[in-house]
Structure formats: structure tokens, C-alpha cells
Amino acid sequence: MTKMMPDLEGYFRGLAPDSDALLLELEVEATRESIPIVGPVVGELLFVLARATGAARILELGAATGYSGIFLGRACAGIKGRVISLELDEAMAQRARGNFARAGLSEVMEVRVGEALKLMAEMSETFDLIFLDIDKKSYLPALSLCRRLLRPGGLLVADNVGFSGAADFNREILENPAWRAVHLLSFLPRHSPEHDGLALAVKEARPGRLW
Ligand SMILES: C[S@@+](CC[C@H](N)C(=O)[O-])C[C@H]1O[C@@H](n2cnc3c(N)ncnc32)[C@H](O)[C@@H]1O
């Protein structure tokens, strides 16, 4: 009979990707200052998704110190991609810029300071991938803006959808035919928090379920 690992979480913790010195430093800093970063598993997931989809135009909502942005920037640097990262807090934005420079990603990353919904409403660029990681009450209002800014077939990745504030967003993205979405309840080592939900959604080119 097939058996599960006895300590499934311990086992998966051991499978979490190794972080380099810069990412480790940001992880330690995040723990010390209670900055809710995505950690190495979601970071690597972002890298894999960006690489697999060939995303060259990436929008990140919520830069903090630049931890998740480094994964996105590294994923698209080789194809001359660009990541625009939006951050409300001026001091955080400065830290993110400094960390992007340390990662050798200054040419790839642009940090814009302000309220994400307002900045998005003023944007006319289109994106291949959007990563949503801001305050949860903004998730639902951000959804129509994400839809406008994503190209048809573009990918939306939303972190922290296990938070109660994301409930309206979760329902809307499942019910709105403009999206095809899946929610994952996940164990995410060194993510804040380690048990949380992720949503992945593609912007349908022609809204309406074909199958
Ligand atoms: C969860 S942290 C982002 C963590 C980051 N993505 C990482 O994993 O490295 C959320 C960040 O979004 C910023 N933020 C929250 N609400 C925002 C909003 N409405 N517009 C822009 N930034 C926002 C916060 O200041 C904070 O730095």
C-alpha cells in the first residue's frame, strides 16, 4: 500500500529551495521586522511561472524589501524583461531599490511609489504576468485593473488568499468568466504565514467557458 511520509511538513520543509546570501539576509530581516515576504517556495514558484510562460513584462503589487521581486527579475532578466513593482511605503520602496541593485537587477526592476490601485488606474502598459501581494481589502478592487492590464492569456498570481479579507476576491475570480482560476491551500516553508492559499488565474482571451 502507498504510504505518505510520516512527517510530511518536515519533509517538504527539507525540499524548500536553498536561498543565496542576499535572499537569506532578506529572510532574516523579514523575520526580525515582521515583514510578510513570500519565502523561498513561493519565490521559486514565481520564478518557475515567469520562466515557463516567457513573461517579459511583469507587474508586482507590493514590493516590500524586494524579496519576491528578485525572483521575478531573475526569471526575466535573460530575455530583456522588465518588472514594475508598486509600493505604498516610500522607505520600503527605497529598500527594494537598494536590494534590486545588490542583486544586479537595477536595469530590470522599476519601483513606483504610491497606492497600487491608483497607480494601476493611470497605467497603459500591458503585462504578461501580475503578482498580487498588497493589503487584502484591495484584492477585489484590483481584479478589474489586473484584467485591464494583463494581455489575453496573461497570468495572475495572488498570494495570501487564505486571509478572510480575500474571500470576495476568491469568489469573484471563480465566478467571473473573464478568468479561469484555481485556488491552492498550501504549506509554504518560511512564507508568512506558512499555511496559506494561493490563487493562479489566466485571463481568458474570449470570456466564457468552452470546456
Ligand atoms: C506582503 S508585503 C509584500 C511582500 C513582497 N511581495 C515579498 O514577498 O517580498 C505587502 C507590501 O505591499 C505594500 N502595500 C500594501 N497595500 C498596498 C497598496 N494598496 N498599494 C501599494 N502597496 C501596498 C505594503 O507597504 C507592503 O510593503
The ligand as an SDF file (V2000), in Angstrom:
LIG
                    3D

 27 29  0  0  0  0  0  0  0  0999 V2000
    3.0300   41.3220    1.8370 C   0  0  0  0  0  0  0  0  0  0  0  0
    4.0960   42.6740    1.6170 S   0  0  0  0  0  0  0  0  0  0  0  0
    4.8880   42.3360    0.0790 C   0  0  0  0  0  0  0  0  0  0  0  0
    5.9380   41.3020    0.1890 C   0  0  0  0  0  0  0  0  0  0  0  0
    6.7420   41.1090   -1.0720 C   0  0  0  0  0  0  0  0  0  0  0  0
    5.8830   40.8480   -2.2170 N   0  0  0  0  0  0  0  0  0  0  0  0
    7.7050   39.9720   -0.8910 C   0  0  0  0  0  0  0  0  0  0  0  0
    7.2650   38.8370   -0.7760 O   0  0  0  0  0  0  0  0  0  0  0  0
    8.9130   40.2250   -0.8540 O   0  0  0  0  0  0  0  0  0  0  0  0
    2.9640   43.9110    1.1160 C   0  0  0  0  0  0  0  0  0  0  0  0
    3.6090   45.2270    0.7230 C   0  0  0  0  0  0  0  0  0  0  0  0
    2.6360   45.9230   -0.0320 O   0  0  0  0  0  0  0  0  0  0  0  0
    2.5580   47.2610    0.4080 C   0  0  0  0  0  0  0  0  0  0  0  0
    1.1550   47.6390    0.2070 N   0  0  0  0  0  0  0  0  0  0  0  0
    0.0810   47.2550    0.9490 C   0  0  0  0  0  0  0  0  0  0  0  0
   -1.0420   47.7600    0.4260 N   0  0  0  0  0  0  0  0  0  0  0  0
   -0.6770   48.4770   -0.6620 C   0  0  0  0  0  0  0  0  0  0  0  0
   -1.3830   49.2130   -1.6250 C   0  0  0  0  0  0  0  0  0  0  0  0
   -2.7200   49.3250   -1.5540 N   0  0  0  0  0  0  0  0  0  0  0  0
   -0.6930   49.7970   -2.6340 N   0  0  0  0  0  0  0  0  0  0  0  0
    0.6470   49.6690   -2.7100 C   0  0  0  0  0  0  0  0  0  0  0  0
    1.3820   48.9720   -1.8250 N   0  0  0  0  0  0  0  0  0  0  0  0
    0.7280   48.3740   -0.8170 C   0  0  0  0  0  0  0  0  0  0  0  0
    2.9910   47.2600    1.8610 C   0  0  0  0  0  0  0  0  0  0  0  0
    3.5660   48.5020    2.2060 O   0  0  0  0  0  0  0  0  0  0  0  0
    3.9970   46.1070    1.8860 C   0  0  0  0  0  0  0  0  0  0  0  0
    5.3140   46.5630    1.7260 O   0  0  0  0  0  0  0  0  0  0  0  0
  1  2  1  0
  2  3  1  0
  2 10  1  0
  3  4  1  0
  4  5  1  0
  5  6  1  0
  5  7  1  0
  7  8  2  0
  7  9  1  0
 10 11  1  0
 11 12  1  0
 11 26  1  0
 12 13  1  0
 13 14  1  0
 13 24  1  0
 14 15  1  0
 14 23  1  0
 15 16  2  0
 16 17  1  0
 17 18  1  0
 17 23  2  0
 18 19  1  0
 18 20  2  0
 20 21  1  0
 21 22  2  0
 22 23  1  0
 24 25  1  0
 24 26  1  0
 26 27  1  0
M  CHG  2   2   1   9  -1
M  END
$$$$
